[in-house]
């Protein structure tokens, strides 16, 4: 109950009221990483069978965080792939920038008034789309939270285990280095994925006394802010062993700071997301690695989930999508643009 009250206050601070519709759904606040009512993406077909017949003229709205980040553009491509396969109309829109929370809310609310049959939404914060979710509940329209901010009262979530992004990088440091000073560049404060990714890294690395966390600072998903933050950290700690960064755009900014400090090859940098520029940087010997959460496949799975829900299937609250740590050792193996081949690779792991 305390968590529900706390979240309601946060929503109110953004001008968002938690409606009676959301409360009536009797949903406990969601921790998508640990929610027991879940199914892995690879088990959807085996568990629920084929996607039900799709009615003619079905319309699905996609609400993105931003279209300036390749990750979110690729997620939308995943939506479109499945929509094309089943003859579904999909509209994929984003606010002017990743800080325009009210603009994103307006997009979601407009889609609800325009009669879309389902909404796939990637909120900019954990609270800014709660009012749209409430409206969807009142209208009986499925509203599916897709990566990486998590609305506490959302009915469905599709995405990876966010904590594991940081855990995988921490374990790489623990298994491949002798220890040293490390730092974290965080995304936007107050976002579920930021908290989980950061804690996954910091709490895991703290288990090994060979490592010292010297800084963990936000850069708000900005490459420029990440460059500046990393530059300041490196000036104070020139013997830094490495960085874990909450997304790849920021990580590429950190790489530039490392290069400017003359520490390329001495200071490791790991990002999160798996965008194409991260792969290129790894292949060029600059970025040390990224945790790829496969946005194209995630988008496809999310659209499949929407069609299953609209078709009446009783899908668990969380559908977990895959992720993998990509380094120079396996970057060639995972450099796959064909979705079907990527699915085969991931299913073989």
Secondary structure, 3 states (H helix, E strand, C coil): CHHHHHHHHHHHHCCCCCCHHHHHCCCCCCCCCCCCCEEEHHHHHHHHCCCCCCCCCCEEEEEECCCCCHHHHHHHHHHHHHHHHHCCEEEEEECCCCCCHHHHHHHHHHHHHCCCCEEEECCCCCCCCHHHHHHHHHHCCEEEEECCCCCCCCCEEEECCHHHHHHHHHHHHHHHCCCEEEEEEECCCCCHHHHHHHHHHHHHHCCCCCEEEEEEEECCCCHHHHHHHHHHHHHHCCCCCEEEECCHHHHHHHHHHHHHCCCCCCCEEEEEECCHHHHHHHHCCCCCEEEECCHHHHHHHHHHHHHHHHCCCCCCCEEECCCEEEECCCHHHHCCCCHHHHHHHHHHC
